[in-house]
Amino acid sequence: MDSLEIAPHAGALLKSLRGFGYSPETALADLVDNSLSAGAGQIRLSIDWNDGDPRIAVRDDGRGMSFSALRDGMRFGGDEDRERDTDDLGRFGLGLKTASLSQCQRLTVVTRQAGVTSSMCWDVEKVRKTRSWCAEIGITPPPFDHVSLPDDADGTLVALERMDEMGGLFGLDKEGFFAKIQDVRAHFGMVFHRFLDGDARRVTIFINDRPVEGWDPMLRTHPATKPLGAGRIGAGAQAVQVAPFVLPHRDRFANEAEFTAAGGPGGWAERQGFYIYRAKRLVVAGSWLGLGGHREWTKDESSRLARIAVDLPQTVDAAWRIDVRKARARPPAALKKRLSALGGHCRDRAREVFAWRGGVVRQKGPQEAALSVWNEEHRSGKRRYRINRDHPIIAELLAADAARRKLARAAISLIERSVPIERIWLDLSDNVEAATGREAVDDHLVEDLVTAVRSAVPGLAHADVLDGLLRTMRLDAPEIRKSVLEKLGSPQ
């Protein structure tokens, strides 16, 4: 059978490759991946305003490349038969080129290995004019503000010049430009946090001479974070490590700034879900991965405290459908059931913490169950909340004479049916929080608690009953506890 080689039009194909959808932060993260794969311990970025004509350089102290290795690295499409190292963050052999040229028209790489410096450049305009895949060699870019060329030690510098409308840094005023640098810094702190914090091979990253700090989405160092137990799922080479966490309620943070920082880039609601790591580099930063059965889970406020770390080996790239930008993944069918079960459990626990400020709404002991004001019921697959008729104070009201009992039942029914659920939900969605226990204290609270304790289950110590009431009310007020016990004449 005859065959015919049809070479792609160089300019048209290169224009298409530039449109993969990189943002500045995801594009630069892809360049940092190359530095990490080269064994770099320090990576420096210079992101220069340059009087409205932005330029970027990424300089690392890694192994550098020989001229032949540089030529292969600048080739569009890597060697698919090459076996990658376990710490190689590459995927398709396109990242360096497509990420760089998504933001600019001129990409130059200068590298030094064993005392020999090599350089090569892709210029989009020259490729378009010559209609050939010809790269320039021996090119040296002008100096950058915060990095230097690798002329005295091994390493590599990647320079991005001639920004255009394809990229996210083109046409910005100075204020917008430096705001975008902050986005890059936040993205790096999240994506590379395990390298920055030393959980993986420790690496330091500087942007314009300022170090990037890692941000752990799981907040492992916060005392109120609840790990739900790590483990492996799947079999053989397809096995992955999974670790679900429920993050602390807003009340458990010292101040508003700490709470906001813990939400991460994009905020609390956006950052919930599964976190997919590949070779300890974050690929997916919060997604429910299309799980949840016929009704896919959404990023709603009630589940915003649920985050689940999933560690993938490189052997499962194809099964998880890792994309070119290393920004999307989809679990294989064989793992969806297990992941759905883990995700569902984590979401349920997160809802409890979200709704009850870290307290327990289920699995209450007999004493707390008796003192709980609200009971949760499940009927016909629906969840309903009703006032606890067995609560000592409610029970006493219902034990009164017929007329008062009828009135009490009517009042309870009205309260149950008129709770402004939609209004409360909208307020929570708008980050308008209900009053905390400390804010809810008023002059009548002590007397109300004294009455409630005296009406409680007979035979129980006043201090135990009071502690149970305070827990069910989510009150953390030692001074209130002391005042109540003094009025009751009970030991503290």
Beta strands, then each sheet from edge to edge (+ up, - down):
strand 1: 42-48
strand 2: 55-60
strand 3: 104-113
strand 4: 116-123
strand 5: 136-137
strand 6: 155-163
strand 7: 204-207
strand 8: 210-211
strand 9: 226-227
strand 10: 231-233
strand 11: 240-246
strand 12: 273-278
strand 13: 281-287
strand 14: 306-312
strand 15: 374-379
strand 16: 382-387
sheet 1: 5+ 4- 3+ 6- 2+ 1- 7- 8+
sheet 2: 9+ 11- 10+
sheet 3: 9+ 11- 14+ 12+ 13-
sheet 4: 15+ 16-
end
